[in-house]
């Protein structure tokens, strides 16, 4: 009987002594970290899908404006956007008539345009120094060695009606406000326009695919626009501004909560996203490998009416790149020019994302594929395509935050 009494005594002692009979208290539960919905959306961007879209666009050749191949490309883009869940795909119609001086002739040689883009004089102003290579638009079909591609690109442009195509992610709480995300679908030069600007079109389409997934909600609207006739002088984006700027923020019909043209908050253009191989060599050849310091160039126009707001927006995009891009950094510059964000820049903060700085790099011949027969899908490596995907990650990360993207 002594053992049971001893056990009973120990049990009574343990009950009266704090911590002896009970396990140590569990540490307080940590508060759950909020889910970064934008990071989840960035993770849905897919290199394989991005490449496949560029490849599909090249089946229409250079998609020169005013041709059947251009119209087929518009219809294909429209169908893809619908497949992505865009229920409100629309077209904007405008008419284009080429001036006599702009009509291409096959006997015209490539005209060097060393100083294309924005050039500023003075010490440290213009950067057209050192090794440069003549740039211009190839108009000679014989320079395209692929006979099938040469035949596909042979139909000349004709005057007439042109179409931009776009769709809109409607904001859940502020449908009357909108971010514009664009790229141009037309090209020229007797190639496939894989980089200029299939790379930008595929980027915008990837963003449209992700943002229009059924579990994605945004507070503000986002419009994904593919412009036509960029190569003839930004005619598609200018037509959009001319036709729709005055309609911003108007509810139609009254009381419906629907805004055919929400008020523009910013315009972000994507124009040539793949090639960052550095300046050409002294003999005119180029580095076949992407340079180690490759980056995404984010440009605003320092002479625009909204220069200060656009600059701040550019650095916001750079911050988004640091947070969400997987491989390549971003740099911000002040010389945005010669792209479809230009018609918007005095109406709203506007940016252009590119592979190179438009003036001192692209304009100085840093991309040998620009408007040339070499602008074909097979010219680019996975490193090049990944640079374009990083630009997509940058824009999705920035616009996702600005538009208030969340998961349902």
C-alpha positions as CSV (number, residue, x, y, z in Angstrom):
1,X,0.0,0.0,0.0
2,X,3.0,2.3,0.4
3,X,3.6,2.6,-3.4
4,X,0.1,3.9,-4.3
5,X,0.3,6.4,-1.5
6,X,3.6,7.7,-2.8
7,X,2.3,8.0,-6.3
8,X,-0.8,9.9,-5.0
9,X,1.5,12.3,-3.1
10,X,3.6,13.0,-6.1
11,X,0.4,13.6,-8.2
12,X,-0.9,16.1,-5.6
13,X,2.5,17.9,-5.6
14,X,2.5,18.1,-9.4
15,X,-0.9,19.7,-9.5
16,X,0.1,22.4,-7.0
17,X,3.4,23.2,-8.6
18,X,3.1,25.4,-11.7
19,X,4.8,23.8,-14.8
20,X,5.5,20.5,-13.2
21,X,2.4,18.6,-14.3
22,X,1.7,20.6,-17.5
23,X,3.8,20.9,-20.7
24,X,5.5,24.2,-21.2
25,X,3.1,26.7,-22.8
26,X,3.3,26.8,-26.6
27,X,4.8,30.0,-28.0
28,X,2.1,32.5,-29.2
29,X,1.1,31.9,-32.8
30,X,2.6,34.3,-35.3
31,X,0.2,36.4,-37.4
32,X,-0.2,35.0,-40.9
33,X,1.8,36.9,-43.5
34,X,-0.4,38.6,-46.1
35,X,-0.4,36.8,-49.5
36,X,1.3,38.8,-52.2
37,X,-1.2,38.4,-55.0
38,X,0.9,40.3,-57.5
39,X,3.8,37.8,-56.9
40,X,1.4,35.0,-57.6
41,X,0.3,36.6,-60.8
42,X,3.9,37.2,-61.9
43,X,4.5,33.6,-61.3
44,X,1.8,32.7,-63.8
45,X,3.8,34.3,-66.7
46,X,5.2,31.6,-68.8
47,X,8.3,31.6,-70.9
48,X,7.0,28.8,-73.1
49,X,3.7,30.6,-73.8
50,X,5.6,33.9,-74.4
51,X,7.8,32.2,-77.0
52,X,4.9,30.3,-78.6
53,X,3.0,33.6,-79.1
54,X,5.9,35.3,-80.8
55,X,6.3,32.2,-83.0
56,X,2.7,32.2,-83.9
57,X,2.9,35.9,-84.9
58,X,5.8,35.2,-87.2
59,X,3.6,32.9,-89.3
60,X,2.0,36.1,-90.7
61,X,5.4,37.4,-91.9
62,X,6.2,41.0,-91.2
63,X,2.5,41.9,-90.7
64,X,3.1,45.0,-92.8
65,X,0.1,47.5,-92.4
66,X,-2.4,47.5,-95.3
67,X,-1.9,43.9,-96.2
68,X,-3.9,40.7,-95.9
69,X,-1.3,39.2,-93.6
70,X,-1.7,42.2,-91.3
71,X,-5.5,41.7,-91.2
72,X,-5.1,38.0,-90.5
73,X,-2.8,38.8,-87.6
74,X,-5.4,41.3,-86.2
75,X,-8.1,38.6,-86.4
76,X,-5.8,36.0,-84.8
77,X,-4.9,38.4,-81.9
78,X,-8.6,39.1,-81.4
79,X,-9.4,35.4,-81.2
80,X,-6.6,34.7,-78.7
81,X,-7.7,37.6,-76.4
82,X,-11.2,36.0,-76.4
83,X,-9.7,32.7,-75.5
84,X,-8.0,34.3,-72.6
85,X,-11.3,35.4,-71.1
86,X,-11.5,38.9,-72.6
87,X,-15.3,39.2,-73.2
88,X,-15.1,42.7,-74.5
89,X,-12.6,42.6,-77.3
90,X,-13.0,45.6,-79.6
91,X,-11.5,47.3,-82.6
92,X,-10.8,50.9,-83.3
93,X,-11.0,51.7,-87.0
94,X,-9.1,54.5,-88.8
95,X,-8.1,55.3,-92.3
96,X,-4.6,55.6,-93.6
97,X,-3.4,56.9,-97.0
98,X,0.4,56.7,-97.5
99,X,2.0,59.9,-98.8
100,X,3.8,59.5,-102.1
101,X,7.2,59.8,-100.4
102,X,6.4,56.9,-98.1
103,X,5.4,54.4,-100.8
104,X,8.1,51.6,-100.8
105,X,10.1,50.8,-103.9
106,X,12.0,47.5,-104.1
107,X,14.9,49.2,-105.9
108,X,15.5,51.6,-103.1
109,X,18.7,50.8,-101.1
110,X,18.7,50.8,-97.3
111,X,19.0,54.4,-96.2
112,X,21.4,54.9,-93.3
113,X,19.7,56.7,-90.4
114,X,22.5,57.0,-87.8
115,X,20.8,59.7,-85.8
116,X,17.3,58.3,-85.7
117,X,15.5,59.0,-82.5
118,X,16.2,61.8,-80.1
119,X,19.6,63.5,-80.3
120,X,20.7,66.3,-78.0
121,X,23.8,68.4,-78.6
122,X,26.4,69.5,-76.1
123,X,29.0,67.7,-74.0
124,X,27.3,64.6,-72.6
125,X,24.2,65.2,-74.7
126,X,24.2,63.1,-77.8
127,X,25.8,59.6,-77.3
128,X,26.4,58.8,-81.0
129,X,30.1,58.3,-80.5
130,X,32.5,55.4,-80.9
131,X,31.4,52.4,-83.0
132,X,28.0,52.8,-84.7
133,X,26.4,50.9,-87.6
134,X,24.1,52.3,-90.2
135,X,20.4,51.7,-89.5
136,X,17.4,52.0,-91.7
137,X,14.5,50.0,-93.2
138,X,15.4,47.3,-95.6
139,X,13.3,47.5,-98.8
140,X,15.1,44.9,-100.9
141,X,13.3,41.6,-100.9
142,X,16.4,39.8,-102.3
143,X,18.1,40.3,-99.0
144,X,15.6,37.8,-97.5
145,X,17.2,34.4,-98.2
146,X,14.1,32.4,-97.2
147,X,12.0,32.1,-100.3
148,X,8.8,31.2,-98.5
149,X,9.1,34.2,-96.2
150,X,10.0,36.4,-99.1
151,X,6.8,35.3,-100.9
152,X,4.7,35.9,-97.8
153,X,6.0,39.4,-97.4
154,X,5.7,40.3,-101.0
155,X,2.1,41.7,-101.0
156,X,2.5,45.5,-101.0
157,X,0.5,47.8,-98.6
158,X,-2.6,49.4,-99.9
159,X,-4.4,52.4,-98.6
160,X,-7.6,52.0,-96.6
161,X,-9.1,51.2,-93.2
162,X,-6.9,49.9,-90.5
163,X,-7.7,48.3,-87.1
164,X,-6.3,48.5,-83.6
165,X,-7.5,45.7,-81.4
166,X,-7.9,45.8,-77.6
167,X,-9.7,44.3,-74.6
168,X,-10.3,45.6,-71.1
169,X,-10.1,44.2,-67.6
170,X,-12.9,46.1,-65.8
171,X,-12.0,47.4,-62.4
172,X,-14.2,46.2,-59.6
173,X,-14.3,49.4,-57.5
174,X,-13.0,52.1,-59.9
175,X,-14.1,51.0,-63.4
176,X,-13.9,54.7,-64.4
177,X,-10.1,54.7,-64.2
178,X,-7.7,52.8,-66.4
179,X,-4.1,51.9,-67.2
180,X,-3.2,51.4,-70.9
181,X,-0.7,48.7,-71.7
182,X,0.3,48.5,-75.4
183,X,2.5,47.3,-78.2
184,X,2.4,47.6,-82.0
185,X,1.5,44.7,-84.2
186,X,2.8,45.8,-87.6
187,X,6.3,45.5,-88.9
188,X,8.4,45.8,-92.1
189,X,11.9,45.1,-93.4
190,X,11.2,41.7,-95.2
191,X,11.6,39.6,-92.0
192,X,9.1,38.1,-89.5
193,X,9.0,41.2,-87.2
194,X,9.7,38.7,-84.3
195,X,11.3,41.3,-82.2
196,X,9.9,44.5,-83.7
197,X,7.4,44.1,-82.4
198,X,6.2,40.6,-82.0
199,X,8.1,40.5,-78.7
200,X,6.0,43.5,-77.4
201,X,2.7,42.1,-78.7
202,X,3.3,38.7,-77.1
203,X,4.2,40.5,-73.8
204,X,0.9,42.4,-73.8
205,X,-1.0,39.3,-74.6
206,X,0.7,37.4,-71.8
207,X,-0.4,40.2,-69.4
208,X,-4.0,40.0,-70.8
209,X,-4.0,36.2,-70.3
210,X,-2.9,36.5,-66.7
211,X,-5.0,39.4,-65.6
212,X,-8.2,37.9,-67.2
213,X,-7.9,34.6,-65.3
214,X,-11.2,34.0,-63.5
215,X,-9.8,34.3,-60.0
216,X,-8.2,37.7,-60.6
217,X,-9.8,41.0,-59.6
218,X,-8.4,44.5,-60.0
219,X,-9.7,47.6,-58.4
220,X,-9.0,49.7,-61.5
221,X,-9.4,48.9,-65.1
222,X,-6.5,47.8,-67.4
223,X,-6.7,48.0,-71.2
224,X,-4.5,45.9,-73.4
225,X,-4.0,47.5,-76.8
226,X,-2.3,46.3,-79.9
227,X,-1.7,49.3,-82.2
228,X,-1.5,49.2,-86.0
229,X,0.5,51.4,-88.3
230,X,3.3,52.3,-85.8
231,X,5.9,51.9,-88.6
232,X,4.2,54.5,-90.7
233,X,4.4,57.2,-88.0
234,X,2.4,56.1,-84.9
235,X,-0.9,56.4,-86.8
236,X,-2.8,53.7,-84.8
237,X,-2.0,55.2,-81.4
238,X,-2.6,58.7,-82.7
239,X,-6.0,57.7,-84.1
240,X,-6.9,56.2,-80.7
241,X,-6.0,59.5,-79.0
242,X,-7.9,61.5,-81.6
243,X,-11.0,59.4,-81.3
244,X,-11.2,58.6,-77.6
245,X,-9.4,61.2,-75.5
246,X,-12.5,63.3,-75.2
247,X,-14.6,60.3,-74.1
248,X,-12.6,59.6,-70.9
249,X,-14.6,59.0,-67.7
250,X,-18.0,59.3,-69.4
251,X,-20.6,56.9,-68.0
252,X,-22.6,55.4,-70.8
253,X,-25.5,54.9,-70.5
254,X,-26.0,57.1,-67.6
255,X,-26.4,55.3,-64.3
256,X,-25.1,52.0,-65.8
257,X,-21.7,52.0,-64.0
258,X,-20.1,51.4,-67.4
259,X,-17.4,53.5,-68.9
260,X,-16.5,52.8,-72.5
261,X,-13.4,55.0,-72.1
262,X,-12.2,55.1,-68.5
263,X,-10.0,58.0,-67.5
264,X,-6.4,57.4,-68.4
265,X,-4.1,57.1,-65.5
266,X,-0.9,56.1,-67.4
267,X,0.2,54.6,-70.7
268,X,2.9,52.0,-70.9
269,X,4.3,50.9,-74.3
270,X,6.5,47.9,-75.1
271,X,8.5,48.1,-78.3
272,X,11.4,45.6,-79.1
273,X,12.1,43.5,-76.0
274,X,14.7,40.8,-76.9
275,X,18.1,42.1,-78.1
276,X,20.7,43.5,-75.7
277,X,24.0,42.4,-77.1
278,X,25.9,45.6,-76.9
279,X,27.3,48.0,-79.6
280,X,28.5,46.5,-82.9
281,X,32.2,45.8,-83.3
282,X,34.5,48.0,-85.3
283,X,34.1,45.8,-88.4
284,X,30.3,46.0,-88.2
285,X,29.8,42.5,-86.8
286,X,28.0,42.0,-83.5
287,X,28.2,39.9,-80.4
288,X,26.0,36.8,-80.9
289,X,25.5,36.4,-77.2
290,X,23.5,38.7,-75.0
291,X,25.8,40.9,-72.9
292,X,26.1,40.1,-69.2
293,X,24.9,43.5,-68.2
294,X,21.7,43.2,-70.2
295,X,18.8,45.2,-68.7
296,X,15.2,46.4,-69.3
297,X,15.2,50.0,-70.4
298,X,12.3,52.1,-69.0
299,X,12.0,55.5,-70.7
300,X,10.0,58.6,-70.1
301,X,10.2,61.9,-72.1
302,X,11.8,64.7,-70.1
303,X,10.3,67.3,-72.5
304,X,6.7,66.1,-72.0
305,X,4.0,67.9,-70.1
306,X,3.9,65.0,-67.5
307,X,7.6,64.5,-67.3
308,X,7.8,64.6,-63.5
309,X,4.9,62.2,-63.0
310,X,6.3,60.0,-65.7
311,X,9.7,59.9,-64.1
312,X,8.3,58.9,-60.8
313,X,6.2,56.2,-62.6
314,X,9.4,55.0,-64.3
315,X,11.2,54.6,-60.9
316,X,8.1,52.8,-59.6
317,X,8.5,50.3,-62.4
318,X,12.2,49.9,-61.6
319,X,11.2,49.1,-58.0
320,X,8.7,46.5,-59.3
321,X,11.5,45.0,-61.4
322,X,13.7,44.7,-58.3
323,X,10.8,43.0,-56.5
324,X,9.4,40.7,-59.2
325,X,11.7,40.2,-62.1
326,X,13.7,37.0,-62.1
327,X,16.9,37.7,-64.1
328,X,17.5,41.2,-65.4
329,X,17.6,44.6,-63.8
330,X,15.9,47.8,-65.1
331,X,17.3,51.2,-65.9
332,X,15.3,54.4,-66.2
333,X,16.1,57.0,-68.9
334,X,14.6,60.4,-70.0
335,X,14.6,60.0,-73.8
336,X,11.4,58.2,-74.8
337,X,10.7,58.7,-78.4
338,X,9.5,57.2,-81.7
339,X,7.0,54.8,-80.2
340,X,3.2,54.6,-79.5
341,X,3.5,56.2,-76.0
342,X,4.5,59.5,-77.7
343,X,0.9,60.6,-78.6
344,X,-0.1,60.2,-75.0
345,X,2.8,61.9,-73.3
346,X,1.3,65.4,-73.0
347,X,-2.1,63.9,-71.8
348,X,-1.0,61.4,-69.2
349,X,2.2,60.0,-67.7
350,X,3.7,57.7,-70.4
351,X,6.5,55.2,-70.4
352,X,8.2,52.9,-73.0
353,X,9.8,49.6,-72.1
354,X,12.6,48.4,-74.5
355,X,15.6,46.2,-74.9
356,X,17.9,49.3,-75.4
357,X,17.7,53.0,-75.1
358,X,15.9,54.3,-78.1
359,X,18.2,57.1,-79.1
360,X,21.8,56.4,-78.1
361,X,21.6,52.6,-78.6
362,X,18.9,51.4,-80.9
363,X,19.2,54.6,-83.1
364,X,23.0,54.1,-83.2
365,X,22.8,50.6,-84.6
366,X,23.0,48.4,-81.6
367,X,20.4,46.0,-82.9
368,X,21.3,44.6,-86.3
369,X,17.9,42.9,-86.7
370,X,16.0,46.2,-86.5
371,X,13.8,46.5,-89.7
372,X,16.0,43.9,-91.4
373,X,15.4,40.4,-92.9
374,X,17.3,39.0,-89.8
375,X,14.3,39.9,-87.5
376,X,13.2,36.2,-87.5
377,X,12.3,33.9,-84.6
378,X,15.3,31.7,-85.1
379,X,17.7,34.7,-84.6
380,X,17.0,34.9,-80.8
381,X,18.1,32.6,-78.0
382,X,16.4,31.7,-74.7
383,X,18.4,34.4,-73.0
384,X,16.9,36.9,-75.4
385,X,13.4,35.6,-74.9
386,X,13.9,35.7,-71.1
387,X,14.8,39.4,-71.3
388,X,11.4,40.0,-72.8
389,X,9.7,37.9,-70.1
390,X,11.5,39.9,-67.5
391,X,10.0,43.1,-69.0
392,X,6.6,41.3,-68.7
393,X,7.3,40.6,-65.0
394,X,8.3,44.2,-64.5
395,X,5.1,45.6,-66.1
396,X,2.8,43.1,-64.4
397,X,4.4,43.7,-61.1
398,X,4.0,47.5,-61.4
399,X,0.5,47.6,-63.0
400,X,-0.7,44.8,-60.7
401,X,0.2,47.0,-57.7
402,X,-1.2,50.2,-59.2
403,X,-4.5,48.6,-60.4
404,X,-5.0,46.9,-57.0
405,X,-4.8,43.3,-58.3
406,X,-5.9,40.6,-55.8
407,X,-7.0,36.9,-56.0
408,X,-10.7,36.1,-55.3
